[in-house]
Amino acid sequence: MTQEDNYVKILFRFYNQVLDEETVETMWATVVDSDKGLYKLDSIPFYAPLVASDDIVFAEFDVQEQMLTYRKTVEYSGNSTVQIVLMDKSKDINQIRDLFKELGCVSEKVNEGYFSMKIPAIVDYKKIKNKLDELEAQETIGYAEPCLADGHR
């Protein structure tokens, strides 16, 4: 099995409260046990709530969707996901991403005004939260915590 064979795309269907509608997102995952339908998320969720990178999920092929579809999370990684919107368009979103990278967080940019960030389980969330609150108070960003692990609460 090559490394590419070990990656699959999984569809997540969920109700998006911001958009007030059903939404879909696909994410990459690695195969843990395909016979049992177990996969480890490799993507940082852009919009899907209550899941984070490295979570082990159960997914099965859905005939209507014509692809692997998320059913439930079976093992939480301890990682958290934070969504960040750039409010001050005069700021460079990549510089803001770099601030959090220095604090141990990886992020994926959707566009010049929005990115999603993985807070690893081993990172002290207080430092991240302080920086998020500071940037929000300066009206540089707005943020949401759609998946906050127990260790980060």
C-alpha contacts under 8 A as a table, 3 or more apart, distances in Angstrom:
res1	aa1	res2	aa2	distance
1	M	5	D	5.95
1	M	6	N	7.10
2	T	5	D	5.22
2	T	6	N	6.78
3	Q	6	N	5.27
3	Q	7	Y	7.15
4	E	7	Y	5.53
5	D	8	V	7.70
6	N	30	T	5.47
6	N	31	V	5.47
7	Y	28	W	6.57
7	Y	29	A	5.62
7	Y	30	T	4.60
7	Y	31	V	6.34
8	V	28	W	5.72
8	V	29	A	5.42
8	V	30	T	6.23
8	V	31	V	7.11
9	K	26	T	6.21
9	K	27	M	5.45
9	K	28	W	4.62
9	K	29	A	6.20
9	K	67	M	7.94
9	K	68	L	6.92
10	I	26	T	5.37
10	I	27	M	5.37
10	I	28	W	6.38
10	I	29	A	7.04
10	I	59	A	7.24
10	I	67	M	7.12
10	I	68	L	5.04
10	I	69	T	5.37
10	I	70	Y	6.31
11	L	24	V	6.81
11	L	25	E	5.88
11	L	26	T	4.42
11	L	27	M	6.65
11	L	67	M	7.05
11	L	68	L	6.15
11	L	69	T	4.62
11	L	70	Y	5.96
12	F	24	V	5.50
12	F	25	E	5.21
12	F	26	T	5.95
12	F	27	M	7.76
12	F	48	A	7.00
12	F	69	T	6.18
12	F	70	Y	5.38
13	R	22	E	6.97
13	R	23	T	5.73
13	R	24	V	4.48
13	R	25	E	6.67
13	R	70	Y	7.65
14	F	22	E	5.65
14	F	23	T	5.44
14	F	24	V	6.44
14	F	48	A	6.93
15	Y	20	D	7.14
15	Y	21	E	5.68
15	Y	22	E	4.39
15	Y	23	T	5.88
16	N	19	L	5.47
16	N	20	D	5.55
16	N	21	E	5.48
16	N	22	E	5.96
16	N	23	T	5.98
16	N	47	Y	8.00
17	Q	20	D	4.68
17	Q	21	E	6.93
25	E	46	F	7.90
25	E	47	Y	7.24
25	E	48	A	6.87
27	M	41	L	7.19
27	M	42	D	7.42
27	M	43	S	5.59
27	M	44	I	7.88
27	M	45	P	7.12
28	W	41	L	6.21
28	W	42	D	5.41
28	W	43	S	5.40
29	A	39	Y	5.85
29	A	40	K	5.17
29	A	41	L	4.21
29	A	42	D	4.71
29	A	43	S	6.88
30	T	39	Y	5.56
30	T	40	K	5.20
30	T	41	L	6.55
30	T	42	D	6.60
31	V	34	S	6.09
31	V	38	L	6.62
31	V	39	Y	4.74
31	V	40	K	6.53
32	V	38	L	5.33
32	V	39	Y	4.94
32	V	40	K	6.38
33	D	36	K	5.49
33	D	37	G	6.09
33	D	38	L	5.04
33	D	39	Y	6.81
34	S	37	G	4.68
34	S	38	L	5.88
34	S	39	Y	7.42
35	D	38	L	7.78
36	K	58	F	7.83
37	G	57	V	7.98
37	G	58	F	5.27
37	G	59	A	5.31
37	G	60	E	5.89
38	L	56	I	6.49
38	L	57	V	5.66
38	L	58	F	4.82
38	L	59	A	6.56
39	Y	56	I	5.45
39	Y	57	V	5.35
39	Y	58	F	6.48
39	Y	59	A	7.31
40	K	53	S	7.81
40	K	54	D	5.37
40	K	55	D	5.61
40	K	56	I	4.39
40	K	57	V	6.28
41	L	44	I	7.92
41	L	52	A	7.32
41	L	53	S	5.15
41	L	54	D	4.81
41	L	55	D	5.60
41	L	56	I	6.46
41	L	57	V	7.35
42	D	53	S	5.59
42	D	54	D	5.97
43	S	53	S	5.73
44	I	52	A	6.43
44	I	53	S	5.28
44	I	81	T	7.31
44	I	107	S	7.31
44	I	108	E	6.86
44	I	116	S	6.72
44	I	117	M	6.76
44	I	118	K	6.24
45	P	48	A	5.68
45	P	49	P	7.80
45	P	51	V	7.16
45	P	52	A	6.46
45	P	53	S	7.24
45	P	81	T	7.23
45	P	116	S	6.87
46	F	83	Q	7.17
46	F	110	V	7.52
46	F	115	F	7.26
46	F	116	S	5.40
47	Y	83	Q	7.79
48	A	51	V	6.79
48	A	146	P	7.78
49	P	146	P	4.91
49	P	147	C	5.97
50	L	146	P	5.94
50	L	147	C	4.54
50	L	148	L	7.75
51	V	55	D	6.76
51	V	73	T	7.42
51	V	80	S	7.98
51	V	81	T	7.59
51	V	147	C	5.96
52	A	55	D	5.77
52	A	76	Y	7.86
52	A	77	S	7.34
52	A	79	N	5.98
52	A	80	S	5.72
52	A	81	T	5.69
52	A	118	K	7.26
52	A	147	C	6.59
53	S	77	S	7.36
53	S	79	N	6.65
53	S	80	S	7.82
53	S	81	T	7.87
53	S	118	K	6.87
54	D	76	Y	7.70
54	D	77	S	5.49
54	D	79	N	7.44
55	D	73	T	6.99
55	D	74	V	7.82
55	D	75	E	5.85
55	D	76	Y	4.80
55	D	77	S	4.72
55	D	78	G	7.96
55	D	79	N	7.95
56	I	73	T	6.09
56	I	74	V	5.73
56	I	75	E	4.96
56	I	76	Y	6.51
56	I	77	S	7.43
57	V	70	Y	7.03
57	V	71	R	7.53
57	V	72	K	5.83
57	V	73	T	4.25
57	V	74	V	5.32
57	V	75	E	6.87
58	F	70	Y	6.23
58	F	71	R	5.70
58	F	72	K	5.40
58	F	73	T	6.09
58	F	74	V	6.45
59	A	68	L	5.89
59	A	69	T	5.11
59	A	70	Y	4.36
59	A	71	R	5.29
59	A	72	K	7.21
60	E	67	M	8.00
60	E	68	L	5.06
60	E	69	T	5.45
60	E	70	Y	6.86
60	E	71	R	7.28
61	F	66	Q	6.88
61	F	67	M	5.27
61	F	68	L	4.17
61	F	69	T	5.96
62	D	65	E	5.29
62	D	66	Q	5.60
62	D	67	M	5.72
62	D	68	L	6.07
62	D	69	T	6.00
63	V	66	Q	4.88
63	V	67	M	7.20
65	E	68	L	7.88
65	E	69	T	7.49
73	T	76	Y	7.00
76	Y	79	N	7.72
77	S	121	A	7.31
78	G	120	P	7.19
78	G	121	A	4.78
78	G	149	A	5.25
78	G	150	D	7.07
78	G	151	G	6.70
79	N	118	K	6.73
79	N	119	I	5.58
79	N	120	P	4.60
79	N	121	A	4.51
79	N	148	L	7.57
79	N	149	A	5.95
80	S	118	K	5.82
80	S	119	I	4.99
80	S	120	P	6.60
80	S	121	A	7.21
80	S	145	E	7.95
80	S	147	C	5.33
80	S	148	L	4.73
80	S	149	A	5.26
80	S	152	H	7.43
81	T	116	S	6.95
81	T	117	M	5.59
81	T	118	K	4.90
81	T	119	I	6.17
81	T	145	E	6.34
81	T	146	P	6.38
81	T	147	C	5.09
81	T	148	L	6.44
82	V	116	S	5.84
82	V	117	M	5.18
82	V	118	K	6.70
82	V	119	I	7.59
82	V	143	Y	6.90
82	V	144	A	5.75
82	V	145	E	4.67
82	V	146	P	6.40
82	V	147	C	7.03
82	V	148	L	7.87
83	Q	114	Y	7.56
83	Q	115	F	6.11
83	Q	116	S	4.47
83	Q	117	M	6.25
83	Q	143	Y	5.48
83	Q	144	A	5.18
83	Q	145	E	6.46
83	Q	146	P	7.44
84	I	114	Y	5.73
84	I	115	F	5.41
84	I	116	S	6.07
84	I	117	M	7.69
84	I	141	I	6.58
84	I	142	G	5.90
84	I	143	Y	4.45
84	I	144	A	6.68
85	V	113	G	5.70
85	V	114	Y	4.57
85	V	115	F	6.72
85	V	141	I	5.50
85	V	142	G	5.19
85	V	143	Y	6.09
86	L	89	K	6.52
86	L	91	K	7.87
86	L	93	I	6.80
86	L	112	E	7.94
86	L	113	G	4.86
86	L	114	Y	6.09
86	L	140	T	6.20
86	L	141	I	4.55
86	L	142	G	6.58
87	M	113	G	7.65
87	M	139	E	6.29
87	M	140	T	5.17
87	M	141	I	4.77
87	M	142	G	6.46
88	D	91	K	5.81
88	D	139	E	6.60
88	D	140	T	4.73
88	D	141	I	6.77
89	K	92	D	7.56
89	K	113	G	7.57
91	K	95	Q	7.94
91	K	140	T	7.46
92	D	95	Q	5.44
92	D	96	I	6.78
93	I	96	I	5.13
93	I	97	R	6.25
93	I	112	E	6.26
93	I	113	G	6.80
93	I	114	Y	7.90
94	N	97	R	4.91
94	N	98	D	6.09
95	Q	98	D	4.95
95	Q	99	L	6.39
96	I	99	L	5.11
96	I	100	F	6.77
97	R	100	F	5.37
97	R	101	K	6.16
97	R	107	S	6.78
98	D	101	K	4.76
98	D	102	E	6.21
99	L	102	E	5.41
99	L	103	L	6.80
100	F	103	L	4.92
100	F	104	G	6.51
100	F	105	C	5.43
100	F	106	V	7.51
100	F	128	I	7.22
101	K	104	G	5.07
101	K	105	C	4.70
101	K	106	V	5.76
101	K	107	S	7.71
102	E	105	C	7.26
103	L	123	V	7.89
103	L	127	K	7.66
103	L	128	I	7.05
104	G	119	I	7.38
104	G	120	P	7.53
104	G	123	V	6.56
105	C	117	M	6.60
105	C	118	K	5.71
105	C	119	I	5.15
105	C	120	P	6.73
105	C	123	V	7.97
106	V	117	M	5.79
106	V	118	K	5.38
106	V	119	I	7.12
107	S	115	F	6.67
107	S	116	S	5.57
107	S	117	M	4.11
107	S	118	K	5.99
108	E	115	F	5.66
108	E	116	S	5.54
108	E	117	M	6.47
109	K	112	E	7.41
109	K	114	Y	6.24
109	K	115	F	4.20
109	K	116	S	6.49
110	V	113	G	7.70
110	V	114	Y	5.60
110	V	115	F	5.34
110	V	116	S	7.61
111	N	114	Y	5.52
111	N	115	F	7.06
119	I	123	V	6.58
119	I	125	Y	7.50
120	P	123	V	5.50
121	A	149	A	7.75
121	A	151	G	6.99
121	A	152	H	7.63
124	D	127	K	6.10
124	D	128	I	7.23
124	D	152	H	7.37
125	Y	128	I	5.00
125	Y	129	K	5.92
125	Y	152	H	5.43
126	K	129	K	5.05
126	K	130	N	6.03
126	K	152	H	7.83
127	K	130	N	5.18
127	K	131	K	6.36
128	I	131	K	5.23
128	I	132	L	6.14
129	K	132	L	4.97
129	K	133	D	6.00
130	N	133	D	5.15
130	N	134	E	6.02
131	K	134	E	5.00
131	K	135	L	6.14
132	L	135	L	5.29
132	L	136	E	6.05
132	L	141	I	7.81
132	L	143	Y	7.39
133	D	136	E	4.97
133	D	137	A	5.99
134	E	137	A	5.15
134	E	138	Q	6.37
135	L	138	Q	5.08
135	L	139	E	6.32
135	L	140	T	5.30
135	L	141	I	5.80
136	E	139	E	4.86
136	E	140	T	5.74
136	E	141	I	4.96
136	E	142	G	5.54
136	E	143	Y	7.61
137	A	140	T	7.59
138	Q	141	I	7.81
139	E	142	G	7.34
145	E	148	L	6.03
148	L	152	H	6.20
148	L	153	R	6.61
149	A	152	H	5.33
149	A	153	R	6.62
150	D	153	R	5.37
